[in-house]
Amino acid sequence: MNKKWAIKRITINLTSGEAQKLEKYCSMTGRPATDVIRELIRSLSTEDEQQKA
């Protein structure tokens, strides 16, 4: 495992529909689920970021 990304490991529970949607998106884009989930997390706004704006 790449130690750069070994900071925190999480497990998520998805419904079958959510899992299928993620798999389909990954298949269409050629991107791994990990990258897609990371990008979605990075796009979340936090209270700290809202105060800076």
mmCIF entry with sequence, helices, sheets and N, C-alpha, C, O atoms, coordinates in Angstrom:
data_MODEL
# 
_entry.id   MODEL 
# 
_entity.id                         1 
_entity.type                       polymer 
_entity.pdbx_number_of_molecules   1 
# 
_entity_poly.entity_id                      1 
_entity_poly.type                           'polypeptide(L)' 
_entity_poly.nstd_linkage                   no 
_entity_poly.nstd_monomer                   no 
_entity_poly.pdbx_seq_one_letter_code       MNKKWAIKRITINLTSGEAQKLEKYCSMTGRPATDVIRELIRSLSTEDEQQKA 
_entity_poly.pdbx_seq_one_letter_code_can   MNKKWAIKRITINLTSGEAQKLEKYCSMTGRPATDVIRELIRSLSTEDEQQKA 
_entity_poly.pdbx_strand_id                 A 
# 
loop_
_entity_poly_seq.entity_id 
_entity_poly_seq.num 
_entity_poly_seq.mon_id 
_entity_poly_seq.hetero 
1 1  MET n 
1 2  ASN n 
1 3  LYS n 
1 4  LYS n 
1 5  TRP n 
1 6  ALA n 
1 7  ILE n 
1 8  LYS n 
1 9  ARG n 
1 10 ILE n 
1 11 THR n 
1 12 ILE n 
1 13 ASN n 
1 14 LEU n 
1 15 THR n 
1 16 SER n 
1 17 GLY n 
1 18 GLU n 
1 19 ALA n 
1 20 GLN n 
1 21 LYS n 
1 22 LEU n 
1 23 GLU n 
1 24 LYS n 
1 25 TYR n 
1 26 CYS n 
1 27 SER n 
1 28 MET n 
1 29 THR n 
1 30 GLY n 
1 31 ARG n 
1 32 PRO n 
1 33 ALA n 
1 34 THR n 
1 35 ASP n 
1 36 VAL n 
1 37 ILE n 
1 38 ARG n 
1 39 GLU n 
1 40 LEU n 
1 41 ILE n 
1 42 ARG n 
1 43 SER n 
1 44 LEU n 
1 45 SER n 
1 46 THR n 
1 47 GLU n 
1 48 ASP n 
1 49 GLU n 
1 50 GLN n 
1 51 GLN n 
1 52 LYS n 
1 53 ALA n 
# 
_struct_asym.id          A 
_struct_asym.entity_id   1 
# 
loop_
_struct_conf.conf_type_id 
_struct_conf.id 
_struct_conf.pdbx_PDB_helix_id 
_struct_conf.beg_label_comp_id 
_struct_conf.beg_label_asym_id 
_struct_conf.beg_label_seq_id 
_struct_conf.pdbx_beg_PDB_ins_code 
_struct_conf.end_label_comp_id 
_struct_conf.end_label_asym_id 
_struct_conf.end_label_seq_id 
_struct_conf.pdbx_end_PDB_ins_code 
_struct_conf.beg_auth_comp_id 
_struct_conf.beg_auth_asym_id 
_struct_conf.beg_auth_seq_id 
_struct_conf.end_auth_comp_id 
_struct_conf.end_auth_asym_id 
_struct_conf.end_auth_seq_id 
_struct_conf.pdbx_PDB_helix_class 
_struct_conf.details 
_struct_conf.pdbx_PDB_helix_length 
HELX_P HELX_P1 AA1 LYS A 3  ? TRP A 5  ? LYS A 3  TRP A 5  5 ? 3  
HELX_P HELX_P2 AA2 SER A 16 ? THR A 29 ? SER A 16 THR A 29 1 ? 14 
HELX_P HELX_P3 AA3 ALA A 33 ? ARG A 42 ? ALA A 33 ARG A 42 1 ? 10 
HELX_P HELX_P4 AA4 GLU A 47 ? LYS A 52 ? GLU A 47 LYS A 52 1 ? 6  
# 
_struct_conf_type.id          HELX_P 
_struct_conf_type.criteria    ? 
_struct_conf_type.reference   ? 
# 
loop_
_atom_site.group_PDB 
_atom_site.id 
_atom_site.type_symbol 
_atom_site.label_atom_id 
_atom_site.label_alt_id 
_atom_site.label_comp_id 
_atom_site.label_asym_id 
_atom_site.label_entity_id 
_atom_site.label_seq_id 
_atom_site.pdbx_PDB_ins_code 
_atom_site.Cartn_x 
_atom_site.Cartn_y 
_atom_site.Cartn_z 
_atom_site.occupancy 
_atom_site.B_iso_or_equiv 
_atom_site.pdbx_formal_charge 
_atom_site.auth_seq_id 
_atom_site.auth_comp_id 
_atom_site.auth_asym_id 
_atom_site.auth_atom_id 
_atom_site.pdbx_PDB_model_num 
ATOM 1   N N  . MET A 1 1  ? 0.843   -1.190 0.000   1.00 0.00 ? 1  MET A N  1 
ATOM 2   C CA . MET A 1 1  ? 0.000   0.000  0.000   1.00 0.00 ? 1  MET A CA 1 
ATOM 3   C C  . MET A 1 1  ? 0.879   1.240  0.000   1.00 0.00 ? 1  MET A C  1 
ATOM 4   O O  . MET A 1 1  ? 1.907   1.291  0.675   1.00 0.00 ? 1  MET A O  1 
ATOM 5   N N  . ASN A 1 2  ? 0.463   2.224  -0.756  1.00 0.00 ? 2  ASN A N  1 
ATOM 6   C CA . ASN A 1 2  ? 1.178   3.485  -0.815  1.00 0.00 ? 2  ASN A CA 1 
ATOM 7   C C  . ASN A 1 2  ? 1.005   4.213  0.515   1.00 0.00 ? 2  ASN A C  1 
ATOM 8   O O  . ASN A 1 2  ? -0.116  4.571  0.878   1.00 0.00 ? 2  ASN A O  1 
ATOM 9   N N  . LYS A 1 3  ? 2.092   4.437  1.242   1.00 0.00 ? 3  LYS A N  1 
ATOM 10  C CA . LYS A 1 3  ? 1.994   5.042  2.566   1.00 0.00 ? 3  LYS A CA 1 
ATOM 11  C C  . LYS A 1 3  ? 1.488   6.477  2.520   1.00 0.00 ? 3  LYS A C  1 
ATOM 12  O O  . LYS A 1 3  ? 0.993   6.988  3.524   1.00 0.00 ? 3  LYS A O  1 
ATOM 13  N N  . LYS A 1 4  ? 1.605   7.135  1.368   1.00 0.00 ? 4  LYS A N  1 
ATOM 14  C CA . LYS A 1 4  ? 1.097   8.494  1.235   1.00 0.00 ? 4  LYS A CA 1 
ATOM 15  C C  . LYS A 1 4  ? -0.397  8.540  1.554   1.00 0.00 ? 4  LYS A C  1 
ATOM 16  O O  . LYS A 1 4  ? -0.871  9.518  2.132   1.00 0.00 ? 4  LYS A O  1 
ATOM 17  N N  . TRP A 1 5  ? -1.143  7.500  1.189   1.00 0.00 ? 5  TRP A N  1 
ATOM 18  C CA . TRP A 1 5  ? -2.585  7.487  1.375   1.00 0.00 ? 5  TRP A CA 1 
ATOM 19  C C  . TRP A 1 5  ? -3.013  6.687  2.605   1.00 0.00 ? 5  TRP A C  1 
ATOM 20  O O  . TRP A 1 5  ? -4.211  6.565  2.857   1.00 0.00 ? 5  TRP A O  1 
ATOM 21  N N  . ALA A 1 6  ? -2.088  6.148  3.366   1.00 0.00 ? 6  ALA A N  1 
ATOM 22  C CA . ALA A 1 6  ? -2.425  5.280  4.489   1.00 0.00 ? 6  ALA A CA 1 
ATOM 23  C C  . ALA A 1 6  ? -2.703  6.067  5.768   1.00 0.00 ? 6  ALA A C  1 
ATOM 24  O O  . ALA A 1 6  ? -2.440  5.573  6.864   1.00 0.00 ? 6  ALA A O  1 
ATOM 25  N N  . ILE A 1 7  ? -3.225  7.268  5.645   1.00 0.00 ? 7  ILE A N  1 
ATOM 26  C CA . ILE A 1 7  ? -3.491  8.103  6.801   1.00 0.00 ? 7  ILE A CA 1 
ATOM 27  C C  . ILE A 1 7  ? -4.718  7.607  7.561   1.00 0.00 ? 7  ILE A C  1 
ATOM 28  O O  . ILE A 1 7  ? -4.671  7.469  8.783   1.00 0.00 ? 7  ILE A O  1 
ATOM 29  N N  . LYS A 1 8  ? -5.806  7.339  6.859   1.00 0.00 ? 8  LYS A N  1 
ATOM 30  C CA . LYS A 1 8  ? -7.047  6.907  7.491   1.00 0.00 ? 8  LYS A CA 1 
ATOM 31  C C  . LYS A 1 8  ? -7.784  5.987  6.534   1.00 0.00 ? 8  LYS A C  1 
ATOM 32  O O  . LYS A 1 8  ? -8.016  6.343  5.379   1.00 0.00 ? 8  LYS A O  1 
ATOM 33  N N  . ARG A 1 9  ? -8.146  4.827  7.000   1.00 0.00 ? 9  ARG A N  1 
ATOM 34  C CA . ARG A 1 9  ? -8.915  3.874  6.191   1.00 0.00 ? 9  ARG A CA 1 
ATOM 35  C C  . ARG A 1 9  ? -10.328 3.841  6.758   1.00 0.00 ? 9  ARG A C  1 
ATOM 36  O O  . ARG A 1 9  ? -10.522 3.734  7.968   1.00 0.00 ? 9  ARG A O  1 
ATOM 37  N N  . ILE A 1 10 ? -11.314 3.934  5.865   1.00 0.00 ? 10 ILE A N  1 
ATOM 38  C CA . ILE A 1 10 ? -12.700 3.868  6.309   1.00 0.00 ? 10 ILE A CA 1 
ATOM 39  C C  . ILE A 1 10 ? -13.443 2.812  5.501   1.00 0.00 ? 10 ILE A C  1 
ATOM 40  O O  . ILE A 1 10 ? -13.040 2.458  4.393   1.00 0.00 ? 10 ILE A O  1 
ATOM 41  N N  . THR A 1 11 ? -14.510 2.329  6.062   1.00 0.00 ? 11 THR A N  1 
ATOM 42  C CA . THR A 1 11 ? -15.398 1.397  5.386   1.00 0.00 ? 11 THR A CA 1 
ATOM 43  C C  . THR A 1 11 ? -16.759 2.066  5.321   1.00 0.00 ? 11 THR A C  1 
ATOM 44  O O  . THR A 1 11 ? -17.230 2.624  6.312   1.00 0.00 ? 11 THR A O  1 
ATOM 45  N N  . ILE A 1 12 ? -17.391 2.012  4.155   1.00 0.00 ? 12 ILE A N  1 
ATOM 46  C CA . ILE A 1 12 ? -18.721 2.598  4.026   1.00 0.00 ? 12 ILE A CA 1 
ATOM 47  C C  . ILE A 1 12 ? -19.708 1.514  3.602   1.00 0.00 ? 12 ILE A C  1 
ATOM 48  O O  . ILE A 1 12 ? -19.356 0.569  2.896   1.00 0.00 ? 12 ILE A O  1 
ATOM 49  N N  . ASN A 1 13 ? -20.927 1.672  4.043   1.00 0.00 ? 13 ASN A N  1 
ATOM 50  C CA . ASN A 1 13 ? -22.013 0.775  3.654   1.00 0.00 ? 13 ASN A CA 1 
ATOM 51  C C  . ASN A 1 13 ? -22.862 1.487  2.616   1.00 0.00 ? 13 ASN A C  1 
ATOM 52  O O  . ASN A 1 13 ? -23.347 2.592  2.858   1.00 0.00 ? 13 ASN A O  1 
ATOM 53  N N  . LEU A 1 14 ? -23.044 0.857  1.461   1.00 0.00 ? 14 LEU A N  1 
ATOM 54  C CA . LEU A 1 14 ? -23.845 1.417  0.389   1.00 0.00 ? 14 LEU A CA 1 
ATOM 55  C C  . LEU A 1 14 ? -25.021 0.500  0.103   1.00 0.00 ? 14 LEU A C  1 
ATOM 56  O O  . LEU A 1 14 ? -24.930 -0.718 0.261   1.00 0.00 ? 14 LEU A O  1 
ATOM 57  N N  . THR A 1 15 ? -26.126 1.099  -0.319  1.00 0.00 ? 15 THR A N  1 
ATOM 58  C CA . THR A 1 15 ? -27.229 0.279  -0.798  1.00 0.00 ? 15 THR A CA 1 
ATOM 59  C C  . THR A 1 15 ? -26.780 -0.336 -2.121  1.00 0.00 ? 15 THR A C  1 
ATOM 60  O O  . THR A 1 15 ? -25.790 0.099  -2.710  1.00 0.00 ? 15 THR A O  1 
ATOM 61  N N  . SER A 1 16 ? -27.499 -1.335 -2.578  1.00 0.00 ? 16 SER A N  1 
ATOM 62  C CA . SER A 1 16 ? -27.118 -1.953 -3.852  1.00 0.00 ? 16 SER A CA 1 
ATOM 63  C C  . SER A 1 16 ? -27.218 -0.934 -4.980  1.00 0.00 ? 16 SER A C  1 
ATOM 64  O O  . SER A 1 16 ? -26.404 -0.957 -5.903  1.00 0.00 ? 16 SER A O  1 
ATOM 65  N N  . GLY A 1 17 ? -28.205 -0.039 -4.919  1.00 0.00 ? 17 GLY A N  1 
ATOM 66  C CA . GLY A 1 17 ? -28.350 0.996  -5.939  1.00 0.00 ? 17 GLY A CA 1 
ATOM 67  C C  . GLY A 1 17 ? -27.187 1.970  -5.943  1.00 0.00 ? 17 GLY A C  1 
ATOM 68  O O  . GLY A 1 17 ? -26.697 2.366  -7.001  1.00 0.00 ? 17 GLY A O  1 
ATOM 69  N N  . GLU A 1 18 ? -26.743 2.357  -4.739  1.00 0.00 ? 18 GLU A N  1 
ATOM 70  C CA . GLU A 1 18 ? -25.599 3.268  -4.634  1.00 0.00 ? 18 GLU A CA 1 
ATOM 71  C C  . GLU A 1 18 ? -24.334 2.611  -5.159  1.00 0.00 ? 18 GLU A C  1 
ATOM 72  O O  . GLU A 1 18 ? -23.549 3.236  -5.873  1.00 0.00 ? 18 GLU A O  1 
ATOM 73  N N  . ALA A 1 19 ? -24.140 1.347  -4.804  1.00 0.00 ? 19 ALA A N  1 
ATOM 74  C CA . ALA A 1 19 ? -22.951 0.621  -5.266  1.00 0.00 ? 19 ALA A CA 1 
ATOM 75  C C  . ALA A 1 19 ? -22.965 0.482  -6.784  1.00 0.00 ? 19 ALA A C  1 
ATOM 76  O O  . ALA A 1 19 ? -21.933 0.650  -7.434  1.00 0.00 ? 19 ALA A O  1 
ATOM 77  N N  . GLN A 1 20 ? -24.127 0.176  -7.348  1.00 0.00 ? 20 GLN A N  1 
ATOM 78  C CA . GLN A 1 20 ? -24.234 0.053  -8.803  1.00 0.00 ? 20 GLN A CA 1 
ATOM 79  C C  . GLN A 1 20 ? -23.952 1.379  -9.491  1.00 0.00 ? 20 GLN A C  1 
ATOM 80  O O  . GLN A 1 20 ? -23.284 1.420  -10.525 1.00 0.00 ? 20 GLN A O  1 
ATOM 81  N N  . LYS A 1 21 ? -24.460 2.456  -8.918  1.00 0.00 ? 21 LYS A N  1 
ATOM 82  C CA . LYS A 1 21 ? -24.243 3.780  -9.507  1.00 0.00 ? 21 LYS A CA 1 
ATOM 83  C C  . LYS A 1 21 ? -22.759 4.128  -9.474  1.00 0.00 ? 21 LYS A C  1 
ATOM 84  O O  . LYS A 1 21 ? -22.223 4.638  -10.458 1.00 0.00 ? 21 LYS A O  1 
ATOM 85  N N  . LEU A 1 22 ? -22.092 3.858  -8.360  1.00 0.00 ? 22 LEU A N  1 
ATOM 86  C CA . LEU A 1 22 ? -20.661 4.125  -8.256  1.00 0.00 ? 22 LEU A CA 1 
ATOM 87  C C  . LEU A 1 22 ? -19.877 3.270  -9.243  1.00 0.00 ? 22 LEU A C  1 
ATOM 88  O O  . LEU A 1 22 ? -18.979 3.769  -9.921  1.00 0.00 ? 22 LEU A O  1 
ATOM 89  N N  . GLU A 1 23 ? -20.210 1.997  -9.326  1.00 0.00 ? 23 GLU A N  1 
ATOM 90  C CA . GLU A 1 23 ? -19.518 1.098  -10.259 1.00 0.00 ? 23 GLU A CA 1 
ATOM 91  C C  . GLU A 1 23 ? -19.727 1.541  -11.710 1.00 0.00 ? 23 GLU A C  1 
ATOM 92  O O  . GLU A 1 23 ? -18.794 1.515  -12.513 1.00 0.00 ? 23 GLU A O  1 
ATOM 93  N N  . LYS A 1 24 ? -20.954 1.948  -12.040 1.00 0.00 ? 24 LYS A N  1 
ATOM 94  C CA . LYS A 1 24 ? -21.236 2.399  -13.406 1.00 0.00 ? 24 LYS A CA 1 
ATOM 95  C C  . LYS A 1 24 ? -20.451 3.666  -13.725 1.00 0.00 ? 24 LYS A C  1 
ATOM 96  O O  . LYS A 1 24 ? -19.877 3.790  -14.807 1.00 0.00 ? 24 LYS A O  1 
ATOM 97  N N  . TYR A 1 25 ? -20.427 4.610  -12.780 1.00 0.00 ? 25 TYR A N  1 
ATOM 98  C CA . TYR A 1 25 ? -19.679 5.849  -12.992 1.00 0.00 ? 25 TYR A CA 1 
ATOM 99  C C  . TYR A 1 25 ? -18.193 5.553  -13.181 1.00 0.00 ? 25 TYR A C  1 
ATOM 100 O O  . TYR A 1 25 ? -17.551 6.114  -14.070 1.00 0.00 ? 25 TYR A O  1 
ATOM 101 N N  . CYS A 1 26 ? -17.656 4.679  -12.352 1.00 0.00 ? 26 CYS A N  1 
ATOM 102 C CA . CYS A 1 26 ? -16.240 4.316  -12.453 1.00 0.00 ? 26 CYS A CA 1 
ATOM 103 C C  . CYS A 1 26 ? -15.949 3.638  -13.787 1.00 0.00 ? 26 CYS A C  1 
ATOM 104 O O  . CYS A 1 26 ? -14.912 3.889  -14.401 1.00 0.00 ? 26 CYS A O  1 
ATOM 105 N N  . SER A 1 27 ? -16.846 2.794  -14.226 1.00 0.00 ? 27 SER A N  1 
ATOM 106 C CA . SER A 1 27 ? -16.684 2.116  -15.504 1.00 0.00 ? 27 SER A CA 1 
ATOM 107 C C  . SER A 1 27 ? -16.715 3.115  -16.655 1.00 0.00 ? 27 SER A C  1 
ATOM 108 O O  . SER A 1 27 ? -15.917 3.024  -17.588 1.00 0.00 ? 27 SER A O  1 
ATOM 109 N N  . MET A 1 28 ? -17.647 4.075  -16.583 1.00 0.00 ? 28 MET A N  1 
ATOM 110 C CA . MET A 1 28 ? -17.773 5.075  -17.645 1.00 0.00 ? 28 MET A CA 1 
ATOM 111 C C  . MET A 1 28 ? -16.561 6.001  -17.707 1.00 0.00 ? 28 MET A C  1 
ATOM 112 O O  . MET A 1 28 ? -16.133 6.394  -18.792 1.00 0.00 ? 28 MET A O  1 
ATOM 113 N N  . THR A 1 29 ? -16.010 6.349  -16.549 1.00 0.00 ? 29 THR A N  1 
ATOM 114 C CA . THR A 1 29 ? -14.915 7.321  -16.501 1.00 0.00 ? 29 THR A CA 1 
ATOM 115 C C  . THR A 1 29 ? -13.531 6.672  -16.470 1.00 0.00 ? 29 THR A C  1 
ATOM 116 O O  . THR A 1 29 ? -12.520 7.333  -16.709 1.00 0.00 ? 29 THR A O  1 
ATOM 117 N N  . GLY A 1 30 ? -13.497 5.370  -16.174 1.00 0.00 ? 30 GLY A N  1 
ATOM 118 C CA . GLY A 1 30 ? -12.209 4.691  -16.070 1.00 0.00 ? 30 GLY A CA 1 
ATOM 119 C C  . GLY A 1 30 ? -11.448 5.048  -14.803 1.00 0.00 ? 30 GLY A C  1 
ATOM 120 O O  . GLY A 1 30 ? -10.244 4.812  -14.711 1.00 0.00 ? 30 GLY A O  1 
ATOM 121 N N  . ARG A 1 31 ? -12.140 5.611  -13.837 1.00 0.00 ? 31 ARG A N  1 
ATOM 122 C CA . ARG A 1 31 ? -11.499 6.018  -12.584 1.00 0.00 ? 31 ARG A CA 1 
ATOM 123 C C  . ARG A 1 31 ? -11.830 5.035  -11.469 1.00 0.00 ? 31 ARG A C  1 
ATOM 124 O O  . ARG A 1 31 ? -12.926 4.475  -11.442 1.00 0.00 ? 31 ARG A O  1 
ATOM 125 N N  . PRO A 1 32 ? -10.896 4.822  -10.550 1.00 0.00 ? 32 PRO A N  1 
ATOM 126 C CA . PRO A 1 32 ? -11.195 3.939  -9.417  1.00 0.00 ? 32 PRO A CA 1 
ATOM 127 C C  . PRO A 1 32 ? -12.145 4.616  -8.429  1.00 0.00 ? 32 PRO A C  1 
ATOM 128 O O  . PRO A 1 32 ? -12.164 5.841  -8.310  1.00 0.00 ? 32 PRO A O  1 
ATOM 129 N N  . ALA A 1 33 ? -12.923 3.811  -7.733  1.00 0.00 ? 33 ALA A N  1 
ATOM 130 C CA . ALA A 1 33 ? -13.889 4.328  -6.769  1.00 0.00 ? 33 ALA A CA 1 
ATOM 131 C C  . ALA A 1 33 ? -13.213 5.195  -5.714  1.00 0.00 ? 33 ALA A C  1 
ATOM 132 O O  . ALA A 1 33 ? -13.780 6.203  -5.291  1.00 0.00 ? 33 ALA A O  1 
ATOM 133 N N  . THR A 1 34 ? -12.034 4.827  -5.289  1.00 0.00 ? 34 THR A N  1 
ATOM 134 C CA . THR A 1 34 ? -11.323 5.596  -4.273  1.00 0.00 ? 34 THR A CA 1 
ATOM 135 C C  . THR A 1 34 ? -11.114 7.036  -4.730  1.00 0.00 ? 34 THR A C  1 
ATOM 136 O O  . THR A 1 34 ? -11.321 7.967  -3.952  1.00 0.00 ? 34 THR A O  1 
ATOM 137 N N  . ASP A 1 35 ? -10.709 7.227  -5.977  1.00 0.00 ? 35 ASP A N  1 
ATOM 138 C CA . ASP A 1 35 ? -10.489 8.578  -6.496  1.00 0.00 ? 35 ASP A CA 1 
ATOM 139 C C  . ASP A 1 35 ? -11.792 9.361  -6.569  1.00 0.00 ? 35 ASP A C  1 
ATOM 140 O O  . ASP A 1 35 ? -11.831 10.546 -6.238  1.00 0.00 ? 35 ASP A O  1 
ATOM 141 N N  . VAL A 1 36 ? -12.856 8.696  -7.002  1.00 0.00 ? 36 VAL A N  1 
ATOM 142 C CA . VAL A 1 36 ? -14.160 9.357  -7.111  1.00 0.00 ? 36 VAL A CA 1 
ATOM 143 C C  . VAL A 1 36 ? -14.634 9.802  -5.732  1.00 0.00 ? 36 VAL A C  1 
ATOM 144 O O  . VAL A 1 36 ? -15.098 10.930 -5.567  1.00 0.00 ? 36 VAL A O  1 
ATOM 145 N N  . ILE A 1 37 ? -14.520 8.931  -4.753  1.00 0.00 ? 37 ILE A N  1 
ATOM 146 C CA . ILE A 1 37 ? -14.966 9.258  -3.392  1.00 0.00 ? 37 ILE A CA 1 
ATOM 147 C C  . ILE A 1 37 ? -14.115 10.370 -2.807  1.00 0.00 ? 37 ILE A C  1 
ATOM 148 O O  . ILE A 1 37 ? -14.650 11.277 -2.169  1.00 0.00 ? 37 ILE A O  1 
ATOM 149 N N  . ARG A 1 38 ? -12.806 10.326 -3.005  1.00 0.00 ? 38 ARG A N  1 
ATOM 150 C CA . ARG A 1 38 ? -11.931 11.404 -2.521  1.00 0.00 ? 38 ARG A CA 1 
ATOM 151 C C  . ARG A 1 38 ? -12.333 12.747 -3.118  1.00 0.00 ? 38 ARG A C  1 
ATOM 152 O O  . ARG A 1 38 ? -12.403 13.752 -2.410  1.00 0.00 ? 38 ARG A O  1 
ATOM 153 N N  . GLU A 1 39 ? -12.597 12.759 -4.425  1.00 0.00 ? 39 GLU A N  1 
ATOM 154 C CA . GLU A 1 39 ? -12.990 14.006 -5.085  1.00 0.00 ? 39 GLU A CA 1 
ATOM 155 C C  . GLU A 1 39 ? -14.299 14.542 -4.503  1.00 0.00 ? 39 GLU A C  1 
ATOM 156 O O  . GLU A 1 39 ? -14.433 15.745 -4.277  1.00 0.00 ? 39 GLU A O  1 
ATOM 157 N N  . LEU A 1 40 ? -15.259 13.655 -4.263  1.00 0.00 ? 40 LEU A N  1 
ATOM 158 C CA . LEU A 1 40 ? -16.525 14.084 -3.678  1.00 0.00 ? 40 LEU A CA 1 
ATOM 159 C C  . LEU A 1 40 ? -16.322 14.654 -2.276  1.00 0.00 ? 40 LEU A C  1 
ATOM 160 O O  . LEU A 1 40 ? -16.945 15.654 -1.918  1.00 0.00 ? 40 LEU A O  1 
ATOM 161 N N  . ILE A 1 41 ? -15.468 14.033 -1.490  1.00 0.00 ? 41 ILE A N  1 
ATOM 162 C CA . ILE A 1 41 ? -15.195 14.528 -0.134  1.00 0.00 ? 41 ILE A CA 1 
ATOM 163 C C  . ILE A 1 41 ? -14.535 15.890 -0.198  1.00 0.00 ? 41 ILE A C  1 
ATOM 164 O O  . ILE A 1 41 ? -14.889 16.786 0.568   1.00 0.00 ? 41 ILE A O  1 
ATOM 165 N N  . ARG A 1 42 ? -13.582 16.060 -1.098  1.00 0.00 ? 42 ARG A N  1 
ATOM 166 C CA . ARG A 1 42 ? -12.888 17.350 -1.234  1.00 0.00 ? 42 ARG A CA 1 
ATOM 167 C C  . ARG A 1 42 ? -13.840 18.460 -1.657  1.00 0.00 ? 42 ARG A C  1 
ATOM 168 O O  . ARG A 1 42 ? -13.603 19.629 -1.352  1.00 0.00 ? 42 ARG A O  1 
ATOM 169 N N  . SER A 1 43 ? -14.909 18.108 -2.354  1.00 0.00 ? 43 SER A N  1 
ATOM 170 C CA . SER A 1 43 ? -15.845 19.122 -2.832  1.00 0.00 ? 43 SER A CA 1 
ATOM 171 C C  . SER A 1 43 ? -16.823 19.577 -1.745  1.00 0.00 ? 43 SER A C  1 
ATOM 172 O O  . SER A 1 43 ? -17.550 20.553 -1.933  1.00 0.00 ? 43 SER A O  1 
ATOM 173 N N  . LEU A 1 44 ? -16.842 18.875 -0.618  1.00 0.00 ? 44 LEU A N  1 
ATOM 174 C CA . LEU A 1 44 ? -17.738 19.246 0.476   1.00 0.00 ? 44 LEU A CA 1 
ATOM 175 C C  . LEU A 1 44 ? -17.282 20.545 1.117   1.00 0.00 ? 44 LEU A C  1 
ATOM 176 O O  . LEU A 1 44 ? -16.092 20.748 1.356   1.00 0.00 ? 44 LEU A O  1 
ATOM 177 N N  . SER A 1 45 ? -18.226 21.411 1.388   1.00 0.00 ? 45 SER A N  1 
ATOM 178 C CA . SER A 1 45 ? -17.874 22.664 2.043   1.00 0.00 ? 45 SER A CA 1 
ATOM 179 C C  . SER A 1 45 ? -17.920 22.446 3.558   1.00 0.00 ? 45 SER A C  1 
ATOM 180 O O  . SER A 1 45 ? -18.780 21.731 4.072   1.00 0.00 ? 45 SER A O  1 
ATOM 181 N N  . THR A 1 46 ? -16.992 23.070 4.246   1.00 0.00 ? 46 THR A N  1 
ATOM 182 C CA . THR A 1 46 ? -16.953 22.964 5.705   1.00 0.00 ? 46 THR A CA 1 
ATOM 183 C C  . THR A 1 46 ? -17.177 24.347 6.300   1.00 0.00 ? 46 THR A C  1 
ATOM 184 O O  . THR A 1 46 ? -17.060 25.357 5.607   1.00 0.00 ? 46 THR A O  1 
ATOM 185 N N  . GLU A 1 47 ? -17.493 24.384 7.561   1.00 0.00 ? 47 GLU A N  1 
ATOM 186 C CA . GLU A 1 47 ? -17.743 25.650 8.250   1.00 0.00 ? 47 GLU A CA 1 
ATOM 187 C C  . GLU A 1 47 ? -16.525 26.569 8.131   1.00 0.00 ? 47 GLU A C  1 
ATOM 188 O O  . GLU A 1 47 ? -16.681 27.767 7.896   1.00 0.00 ? 47 GLU A O  1 
ATOM 189 N N  . ASP A 1 48 ? -15.321 26.024 8.290   1.00 0.00 ? 48 ASP A N  1 
ATOM 190 C CA . ASP A 1 48 ? -14.095 26.828 8.216   1.00 0.00 ? 48 ASP A CA 1 
ATOM 191 C C  . ASP A 1 48 ? -13.966 27.490 6.845   1.00 0.00 ? 48 ASP A C  1 
ATOM 192 O O  . ASP A 1 48 ? -13.613 28.665 6.748   1.00 0.00 ? 48 ASP A O  1 
ATOM 193 N N  . GLU A 1 49 ? -14.251 26.734 5.791   1.00 0.00 ? 49 GLU A N  1 
ATOM 194 C CA . GLU A 1 49 ? -14.134 27.276 4.429   1.00 0.00 ? 49 GLU A CA 1 
ATOM 195 C C  . GLU A 1 49 ? -15.181 28.335 4.170   1.00 0.00 ? 49 GLU A C  1 
ATOM 196 O O  . GLU A 1 49 ? -14.913 29.297 3.451   1.00 0.00 ? 49 GLU A O  1 
ATOM 197 N N  . GLN A 1 50 ? -16.357 28.187 4.732   1.00 0.00 ? 50 GLN A N  1 
ATOM 198 C CA . GLN A 1 50 ? -17.416 29.163 4.536   1.00 0.00 ? 50 GLN A CA 1 
ATOM 199 C C  . GLN A 1 50 ? -17.082 30.481 5.225   1.00 0.00 ? 50 GLN A C  1 
ATOM 200 O O  . GLN A 1 50 ? -17.434 31.548 4.721   1.00 0.00 ? 50 GLN A O  1 
ATOM 201 N N  . GLN A 1 51 ? -16.408 30.419 6.370   1.00 0.00 ? 51 GLN A N  1 
ATOM 202 C CA . GLN A 1 51 ? -16.037 31.628 7.095   1.00 0.00 ? 51 GLN A CA 1 
ATOM 203 C C  . GLN A 1 51 ? -14.942 32.399 6.375   1.00 0.00 ? 51 GLN A C  1 
ATOM 204 O O  . GLN A 1 51 ? -14.869 33.621 6.506   1.00 0.00 ? 51 GLN A O  1 
ATOM 205 N N  . LYS A 1 52 ? -14.087 31.717 5.618   1.00 0.00 ? 52 LYS A N  1 
ATOM 206 C CA . LYS A 1 52 ? -13.008 32.379 4.879   1.00 0.00 ? 52 LYS A CA 1 
ATOM 207 C C  . LYS A 1 52 ? -13.537 33.154 3.681   1.00 0.00 ? 52 LYS A C  1 
ATOM 208 O O  . LYS A 1 52 ? -12.924 34.129 3.245   1.00 0.00 ? 52 LYS A O  1 
ATOM 209 N N  . ALA A 1 53 ? -14.675 32.720 3.152   1.00 0.00 ? 53 ALA A N  1 
ATOM 210 C CA . ALA A 1 53 ? -15.222 33.347 1.935   1.00 0.00 ? 53 ALA A CA 1 
ATOM 211 C C  . ALA A 1 53 ? -15.824 34.702 2.188   1.00 0.00 ? 53 ALA A C  1 
ATOM 212 O O  . ALA A 1 53 ? -16.319 35.341 1.260   1.00 0.00 ? 53 ALA A O  1 
# 
